[in-house]
């Protein structure tokens, strides 16, 4: 599903993003570049990872963190695991990313 919208990032207190972790590594790379751009202007970003495979979530979150930290001049960020659960046959875990220099 694609949703198009027009509002400025400055109008959003905490940006939220979602990634379906079964879609493959290309989604993690896209999310990482998006987060790197947004974390420059926001001190906190929340991401929900979701998957039909509960065991896949920790691996994908770890891979995402590795990709994010590998960027040239990557900002100093802290990862905080949040709420996790399931809805039917889909599992999810929230992750908050804090910019430490903010």
Order of alpha helices (4+ residues) and beta strands (2+ residues): beta-alpha-beta-alpha-beta-beta
